[in-house]
Amino acid sequence: MELFIVDSMLGKLAVRLRLLGFDTTYYHNAEDSFLLRRSREEGRLLLTHDLELPRVRGANAYFVVSRKLDEQIKEIAGRFRLEINHARFFTRCTVCNDLLRPIARERVRGKVPPRVFKSYDNFSLSPTCGRIYWKGSHYDRLRAELKSLLP
């Protein structure tokens, strides 16, 4: 499985890769030198829309040609032979990239809107940032979008 770092021009791609279950770091407005250094230190492939970054000597960077999000994902999946598997969908926090963990319904009382607490039984937590997830109305739309990427 690939580890990615994504530049600020590809923020939506970073979120989608996380939704697909891929370990993807993202730094908003980070300097190129910082991204290249982190890429090397962490063994991550730098995904960029900057034509110059992949040309830097020793860079582990890939210029993403596509401009549309779904095409970007298909481009990267094809180029790096990523295994897109529905079992990995929604396993990472879209904000901090940490792996999500199930959390008991009672533990989210008062931390989610009352209507959400009343309507849903299953919740997940990002241990790093504390964000709580549930399969709300957006879940079906995102799941269909992600499933369209399966081979």
N, C-alpha and C positions, 0 to 999 in steps of 0.2 A: 504494500500500500504506500502511496506517495504521501509525503508531507509537503504542504504548500505554504508559501508566504505570498501575499497578494498586495500589489501597490495600491495607492489611493485612487487610481483611475478605475479600479475594478472591484469596488466595495460590494456591489450587488452579487458579483460572482463569488466573492468570499462567503457571503451569507448562503448562497445556494450550495456551494461545496460543503459547508457545515451541515446544511439540511440533509445532504446526501450521505453524511457520516464521515467525511474526509477531514482530517486534522489540518486546519487552515488558519494561519495567523494573519492578522490584518492590522496595519498601523495607518491611521488617517494622517495625512500630511507628513509622513516620515521622509527624511532625506534619502536619496538613492544610496549613499555610502552606508547608511544604517541598515537599509534593507539587504544590501549585498553582504554585509558583515553577518547579519543575523541568519541569512540564508546559508552561508558557509558554516557558521558555528552550530546551527541546529540541523544541518543536513536537509534543508528544505529547498524545493524548487520555487524560484521566484517567478510568479506570473505577472506580466506587465503589458502595458500599452505603450511603453517608452521604447522606441526602436534602438536606442543607444545602449540600454542596460544589458541585453544579451551579448553585445559586442565587447563588453569590458572583459579584459583578460582574466580568466579564472572564474568568471561568473557562472553560476548555475541558474540561468534565467531563460525564460521562454517568452517570446513576443506573441501575445494572443491576437490573432488576425481578426477574428470575428468581432462585430460591434453589437450584435444582438445576444442577449443573455443565454437563450436556449442554444443558439449556435456556438457560443463560447464553451458551454459545458460539453456539447457533442465534440467540438474540436479537441478539447483537452482530454476527454475520455478516450477518443480515438487515438490521439497522438501518444498518450502515455499508457494505453491499454488498461484504463481504470475499470475495475469491476463494480458496476453500479448494481447494487443489490437492495431490494426493498427492506430487508431485515436491518439494514444500517440507517434507514431513513429516520430522521428525528432523534438521533442519539447524541447530538452535540448541541451545546448552547449556541444560538445564533449571535449572541453578544460577545461572549468571552472564549468560546471554542471548547470549554471543558466538557467532559462526558456527563450526560444527564443521569441522575439517579432517581428511582421511584421514591416518592414521599407519601406517607400516610395522609389520607384526606383530612383527618382531624388536625394535623400539624400545619395545614394551610389556612385554617379558619382565621379570619381577620387579616390575612395576607393577600387574599384574592377578593374581587368584588363579591358581595353576598349572592347575587344571582348566579355567578359562576360556581360558588361553593354549593349552592342548592342544586344546580343542574348537572354537575359532573362528579364522577367518583374517582377517576384516575388522574394523578398529577405527577410531574417530574420536577426535579430541582437541580439547578446548577450550583454545585458546592462552592464554586469560586465567587460568582457574582450574586448568588441568591435569587436569581430570576426563577420564577415558577411557570411551568408550561402545563397546558391541558389541551385536549383535542376539541377545540371550539369550532366555530363556523369556518374559520380560515383553514383548518386542518384538511378538510376534504378537497378544497381547491388546490392547496399545495401538494397534497398527495397525488392528485391526478396529474399535476404538472411534472412531478418527479417521476411518476410511473411512465410518462411519455418518453422518458430518457432511457428506459430499460431496453436492452437489445431484443 
